[in-house]
Amino acid sequence: MSEKYGPSRGEHWFRVAAGLVILGGVGVGLSIHGFTGGPAMLEIVGIGGGLGLFLVISSGRKLWRGK
């Protein structure tokens, strides 16, 4: 990676792993408690799932491109 500023390759791998852990936690929580609906589910799935997906996709793209 030739970028002077920004996260290193190791930090991108950490972000991918953290995103997968977050998505796994959301999945386990939904499988145990079920999808009940309401504002709490929107918060859990929207914020938790959105953050997990964002971390995996954004850092995965950087790693795939080699930057």
A tleap script that builds the chain and sets N, CA, C and O, in Angstrom:
source leaprc.protein.ff14SB
mol = sequence {
  NMET SER GLU LYS TYR GLY PRO SER ARG GLY
  GLU HIE TRP PHE ARG VAL ALA ALA GLY LEU
  VAL ILE LEU GLY GLY VAL GLY VAL GLY LEU
  SER ILE HIE GLY PHE THR GLY GLY PRO ALA
  MET LEU GLU ILE VAL GLY ILE GLY GLY GLY
  LEU GLY LEU PHE LEU VAL ILE SER SER GLY
  ARG LYS LEU TRP ARG GLY CLYS
}
set mol.1.N position { 0.835 -1.167 0.000 }
set mol.1.CA position { 0.000 0.000 0.000 }
set mol.1.C position { 0.880 1.231 0.000 }
set mol.1.O position { 1.710 1.433 0.887 }
set mol.2.N position { 0.680 2.032 -1.001 }
set mol.2.CA position { 1.532 3.199 -1.145 }
set mol.2.C position { 0.900 4.468 -0.593 }
set mol.2.O position { 1.480 5.547 -0.718 }
set mol.3.N position { -0.270 4.362 0.011 }
set mol.3.CA position { -0.904 5.546 0.568 }
set mol.3.C position { -0.145 6.006 1.807 }
set mol.3.O position { 0.229 5.208 2.667 }
set mol.4.N position { 0.068 7.314 1.871 }
set mol.4.CA position { 0.805 7.851 3.005 }
set mol.4.C position { -0.072 7.910 4.245 }
set mol.4.O position { 0.388 7.651 5.357 }
set mol.5.N position { -1.334 8.252 4.044 }
set mol.5.CA position { -2.261 8.376 5.152 }
set mol.5.C position { -3.367 7.327 5.006 }
set mol.5.O position { -3.607 6.809 3.915 }
set mol.6.N position { -4.015 7.035 6.092 }
set mol.6.CA position { -5.112 6.079 6.045 }
set mol.6.C position { -4.726 4.774 6.715 }
set mol.6.O position { -3.581 4.591 7.128 }
set mol.7.N position { -5.677 3.877 6.819 }
set mol.7.CA position { -5.434 2.617 7.514 }
set mol.7.C position { -4.489 1.694 6.743 }
set mol.7.O position { -4.443 1.697 5.513 }
set mol.8.N position { -3.754 0.922 7.500 }
set mol.8.CA position { -2.828 -0.035 6.902 }
set mol.8.C position { -3.592 -1.287 6.480 }
set mol.8.O position { -4.784 -1.423 6.753 }
set mol.9.N position { -2.896 -2.185 5.819 }
set mol.9.CA position { -3.503 -3.440 5.370 }
set mol.9.C position { -3.973 -4.265 6.568 }
set mol.9.O position { -5.032 -4.890 6.513 }
set mol.10.N position { -3.199 -4.269 7.636 }
set mol.10.CA position { -3.587 -5.003 8.838 }
set mol.10.C position { -4.850 -4.447 9.472 }
set mol.10.O position { -5.679 -5.202 9.981 }
set mol.11.N position { -4.999 -3.126 9.442 }
set mol.11.CA position { -6.210 -2.531 9.999 }
set mol.11.C position { -7.430 -2.857 9.143 }
set mol.11.O position { -8.531 -3.027 9.666 }
set mol.12.N position { -7.237 -2.944 7.840 }
set mol.12.CA position { -8.350 -3.358 6.978 }
set mol.12.C position { -8.785 -4.789 7.302 }
set mol.12.O position { -9.981 -5.079 7.339 }
set mol.13.N position { -7.826 -5.676 7.535 }
set mol.13.CA position { -8.182 -7.052 7.910 }
set mol.13.C position { -8.915 -7.075 9.249 }
set mol.13.O position { -9.851 -7.852 9.432 }
set mol.14.N position { -8.493 -6.227 10.179 }
set mol.14.CA position { -9.176 -6.138 11.460 }
set mol.14.C position { -10.609 -5.648 11.273 }
set mol.14.O position { -11.529 -6.157 11.912 }
set mol.15.N position { -10.796 -4.670 10.406 }
set mol.15.CA position { -12.146 -4.157 10.156 }
set mol.15.C position { -13.041 -5.209 9.513 }
set mol.15.O position { -14.221 -5.304 9.848 }
set mol.16.N position { -12.493 -5.998 8.597 }
set mol.16.CA position { -13.271 -7.081 7.997 }
set mol.16.C position { -13.675 -8.085 9.072 }
set mol.16.O position { -14.829 -8.511 9.119 }
set mol.17.N position { -12.738 -8.463 9.930 }
set mol.17.CA position { -13.048 -9.412 11.003 }
set mol.17.C position { -14.069 -8.833 11.977 }
set mol.17.O position { -14.983 -9.540 12.401 }
set mol.18.N position { -13.929 -7.563 12.338 }
set mol.18.CA position { -14.884 -6.929 13.253 }
set mol.18.C position { -16.270 -6.856 12.619 }
set mol.18.O position { -17.273 -7.076 13.299 }
set mol.19.N position { -16.334 -6.555 11.340 }
set mol.19.CA position { -17.614 -6.520 10.647 }
set mol.19.C position { -18.293 -7.874 10.619 }
set mol.19.O position { -19.509 -7.966 10.792 }
set mol.20.N position { -17.518 -8.928 10.403 }
set mol.20.CA position { -18.086 -10.279 10.406 }
set mol.20.C position { -18.565 -10.678 11.798 }
set mol.20.O position { -19.581 -11.361 11.929 }
set mol.21.N position { -17.847 -10.259 12.832 }
set mol.21.CA position { -18.283 -10.531 14.210 }
set mol.21.C position { -19.587 -9.796 14.505 }
set mol.21.O position { -20.485 -10.354 15.135 }
set mol.22.N position { -19.696 -8.550 14.054 }
set mol.22.CA position { -20.924 -7.776 14.262 }
set mol.22.C position { -22.091 -8.444 13.543 }
set mol.22.O position { -23.167 -8.607 14.118 }
set mol.23.N position { -21.878 -8.832 12.276 }
set mol.23.CA position { -22.950 -9.496 11.530 }
set mol.23.C position { -23.335 -10.821 12.172 }
set mol.23.O position { -24.513 -11.175 12.208 }
set mol.24.N position { -22.350 -11.552 12.676 }
set mol.24.CA position { -22.643 -12.804 13.385 }
set mol.24.C position { -23.438 -12.556 14.651 }
set mol.24.O position { -24.356 -13.314 14.966 }
set mol.25.N position { -23.096 -11.505 15.379 }
set mol.25.CA position { -23.836 -11.171 16.592 }
set mol.25.C position { -25.277 -10.784 16.301 }
set mol.25.O position { -26.187 -11.171 17.034 }
set mol.26.N position { -25.487 -10.021 15.234 }
set mol.26.CA position { -26.851 -9.663 14.836 }
set mol.26.C position { -27.616 -10.916 14.436 }
set mol.26.O position { -28.782 -11.075 14.797 }
set mol.27.N position { -26.971 -11.798 13.698 }
set mol.27.CA position { -27.618 -13.048 13.282 }
set mol.27.C position { -27.969 -13.942 14.456 }
set mol.27.O position { -29.058 -14.514 14.493 }
set mol.28.N position { -27.071 -14.069 15.408 }
set mol.28.CA position { -27.341 -14.892 16.596 }
set mol.28.C position { -28.469 -14.268 17.412 }
set mol.28.O position { -29.356 -14.977 17.888 }
set mol.29.N position { -28.441 -12.964 17.575 }
set mol.29.CA position { -29.497 -12.292 18.318 }
set mol.29.C position { -30.859 -12.474 17.673 }
set mol.29.O position { -31.854 -12.687 18.365 }
set mol.30.N position { -30.908 -12.390 16.358 }
set mol.30.CA position { -32.177 -12.588 15.668 }
set mol.30.C position { -32.633 -14.043 15.727 }
set mol.30.O position { -33.830 -14.315 15.813 }
set mol.31.N position { -31.689 -14.974 15.680 }
set mol.31.CA position { -32.086 -16.382 15.732 }
set mol.31.C position { -32.576 -16.780 17.120 }
set mol.31.O position { -33.439 -17.650 17.238 }
set mol.32.N position { -32.048 -16.168 18.162 }
set mol.32.CA position { -32.472 -16.496 19.525 }
set mol.32.C position { -33.804 -15.829 19.847 }
set mol.32.O position { -34.716 -16.481 20.356 }
set mol.33.N position { -33.924 -14.552 19.559 }
set mol.33.CA position { -35.103 -13.790 19.961 }
set mol.33.C position { -36.151 -13.661 18.866 }
set mol.33.O position { -37.290 -13.287 19.143 }
set mol.34.N position { -35.787 -13.961 17.647 }
set mol.34.CA position { -36.723 -13.819 16.547 }
set mol.34.C position { -36.862 -12.372 16.122 }
set mol.34.O position { -36.432 -11.453 16.818 }
set mol.35.N position { -37.474 -12.192 14.962 }
set mol.35.CA position { -37.690 -10.848 14.433 }
set mol.35.C position { -39.055 -10.374 14.905 }
set mol.35.O position { -40.079 -10.773 14.351 }
set mol.36.N position { -39.075 -9.519 15.930 }
set mol.36.CA position { -40.328 -9.102 16.544 }
set mol.36.C position { -40.895 -7.841 15.923 }
set mol.36.O position { -42.069 -7.544 16.139 }
set mol.37.N position { -40.128 -7.096 15.172 }
set mol.37.CA position { -40.596 -5.846 14.575 }
set mol.37.C position { -40.483 -4.707 15.560 }
set mol.37.O position { -40.073 -4.899 16.705 }
set mol.38.N position { -40.843 -3.535 15.117 }
set mol.38.CA position { -40.796 -2.374 15.987 }
set mol.38.C position { -39.507 -1.603 15.870 }
set mol.38.O position { -38.613 -1.976 15.111 }
set mol.39.N position { -39.413 -0.517 16.629 }
set mol.39.CA position { -38.240 0.356 16.520 }
set mol.39.C position { -36.944 -0.286 17.019 }
set mol.39.O position { -35.866 0.050 16.527 }
set mol.40.N position { -37.030 -1.192 17.973 }
set mol.40.CA position { -35.808 -1.829 18.471 }
set mol.40.C position { -35.182 -2.718 17.403 }
set mol.40.O position { -33.959 -2.745 17.264 }
set mol.41.N position { -35.994 -3.438 16.656 }
set mol.41.CA position { -35.465 -4.287 15.585 }
set mol.41.C position { -34.877 -3.443 14.466 }
set mol.41.O position { -33.861 -3.803 13.871 }
set mol.42.N position { -35.525 -2.315 14.184 }
set mol.42.CA position { -34.983 -1.416 13.170 }
set mol.42.C position { -33.601 -0.923 13.587 }
set mol.42.O position { -32.690 -0.823 12.764 }
set mol.43.N position { -33.458 -0.619 14.867 }
set mol.43.CA position { -32.171 -0.146 15.371 }
set mol.43.C position { -31.125 -1.256 15.317 }
set mol.43.O position { -29.996 -1.023 14.884 }
set mol.44.N position { -31.485 -2.437 15.746 }
set mol.44.CA position { -30.521 -3.544 15.780 }
set mol.44.C position { -30.097 -3.946 14.374 }
set mol.44.O position { -28.907 -4.030 14.069 }
set mol.45.N position { -31.087 -4.192 13.525 }
set mol.45.CA position { -30.765 -4.651 12.176 }
set mol.45.C position { -30.214 -3.507 11.330 }
set mol.45.O position { -29.251 -3.694 10.587 }
set mol.46.N position { -30.814 -2.333 11.438 }
set mol.46.CA position { -30.380 -1.208 10.616 }
set mol.46.C position { -29.011 -0.693 10.973 }
set mol.46.O position { -28.150 -0.547 10.106 }
set mol.47.N position { -28.803 -0.416 12.239 }
set mol.47.CA position { -27.519 0.148 12.658 }
set mol.47.C position { -26.451 -0.947 12.763 }
set mol.47.O position { -25.356 -0.805 12.217 }
set mol.48.N position { -26.770 -2.030 13.461 }
set mol.48.CA position { -25.786 -3.107 13.618 }
set mol.48.C position { -25.440 -3.774 12.304 }
set mol.48.O position { -24.268 -3.931 11.961 }
set mol.49.N position { -26.467 -4.166 11.573 }
set mol.49.CA position { -26.226 -4.811 10.285 }
set mol.49.C position { -25.600 -3.859 9.283 }
set mol.49.O position { -24.720 -4.246 8.513 }
set mol.50.N position { -26.054 -2.614 9.295 }
set mol.50.CA position { -25.488 -1.624 8.376 }
set mol.50.C position { -24.020 -1.356 8.650 }
set mol.50.O position { -23.217 -1.256 7.722 }
set mol.51.N position { -23.666 -1.240 9.929 }
set mol.51.CA position { -22.265 -1.023 10.287 }
set mol.51.C position { -21.416 -2.230 9.892 }
set mol.51.O position { -20.335 -2.076 9.324 }
set mol.52.N position { -21.906 -3.421 10.195 }
set mol.52.CA position { -21.161 -4.628 9.844 }
set mol.52.C position { -20.945 -4.750 8.345 }
set mol.52.O position { -19.838 -5.040 7.892 }
set mol.53.N position { -22.010 -4.527 7.575 }
set mol.53.CA position { -21.886 -4.597 6.118 }
set mol.53.C position { -20.952 -3.519 5.582 }
set mol.53.O position { -20.146 -3.779 4.689 }
set mol.54.N position { -21.061 -2.314 6.127 }
set mol.54.CA position { -20.186 -1.234 5.674 }
set mol.54.C position { -18.723 -1.576 5.917 }
set mol.54.O position { -17.884 -1.376 5.039 }
set mol.55.N position { -18.414 -2.090 7.104 }
set mol.55.CA position { -17.021 -2.428 7.415 }
set mol.55.C position { -16.490 -3.515 6.488 }
set mol.55.O position { -15.378 -3.413 5.969 }
set mol.56.N position { -17.293 -4.553 6.286 }
set mol.56.CA position { -16.846 -5.668 5.447 }
set mol.56.C position { -16.680 -5.219 3.999 }
set mol.56.O position { -15.670 -5.526 3.367 }
set mol.57.N position { -17.661 -4.497 3.472 }
set mol.57.CA position { -17.604 -4.103 2.063 }
set mol.57.C position { -16.509 -3.076 1.806 }
set mol.57.O position { -15.733 -3.231 0.864 }
set mol.58.N position { -16.433 -2.037 2.622 }
set mol.58.CA position { -15.448 -0.978 2.354 }
set mol.58.C position { -14.018 -1.483 2.514 }
set mol.58.O position { -13.169 -1.219 1.662 }
set mol.59.N position { -13.747 -2.207 3.597 }
set mol.59.CA position { -12.381 -2.704 3.791 }
set mol.59.C position { -12.062 -3.852 2.848 }
set mol.59.O position { -10.924 -3.996 2.402 }
set mol.60.N position { -13.063 -4.669 2.544 }
set mol.60.CA position { -12.849 -5.749 1.582 }
set mol.60.C position { -12.500 -5.225 0.208 }
set mol.60.O position { -11.653 -5.798 -0.476 }
set mol.61.N position { -13.144 -4.136 -0.210 }
set mol.61.CA position { -12.826 -3.527 -1.505 }
set mol.61.C position { -11.393 -3.003 -1.532 }
set mol.61.O position { -10.680 -3.179 -2.520 }
set mol.62.N position { -10.976 -2.361 -0.444 }
set mol.62.CA position { -9.600 -1.838 -0.380 }
set mol.62.C position { -8.590 -2.984 -0.440 }
set mol.62.O position { -7.564 -2.879 -1.113 }
set mol.63.N position { -8.884 -4.084 0.268 }
set mol.63.CA position { -7.967 -5.219 0.237 }
set mol.63.C position { -7.969 -5.876 -1.137 }
set mol.63.O position { -6.916 -6.284 -1.627 }
set mol.64.N position { -9.134 -5.984 -1.762 }
set mol.64.CA position { -9.237 -6.620 -3.075 }
set mol.64.C position { -8.458 -5.825 -4.127 }
set mol.64.O position { -7.806 -6.403 -4.996 }
set mol.65.N position { -8.536 -4.497 -4.036 }
set mol.65.CA position { -7.824 -3.632 -4.976 }
set mol.65.C position { -6.340 -3.539 -4.671 }
set mol.65.O position { -5.549 -3.147 -5.529 }
set mol.66.N position { -5.961 -3.896 -3.456 }
set mol.66.CA position { -4.553 -3.840 -3.099 }
set mol.66.C position { -4.094 -2.471 -2.658 }
set mol.66.O position { -2.907 -2.160 -2.749 }
set mol.67.N position { -5.007 -1.645 -2.181 }
set mol.67.CA position { -4.642 -0.284 -1.748 }
set mol.67.C position { -4.529 -0.218 -0.251 }
set mol.67.O position { -4.231 0.843 0.299 }
savepdb mol mol.pdb
quit
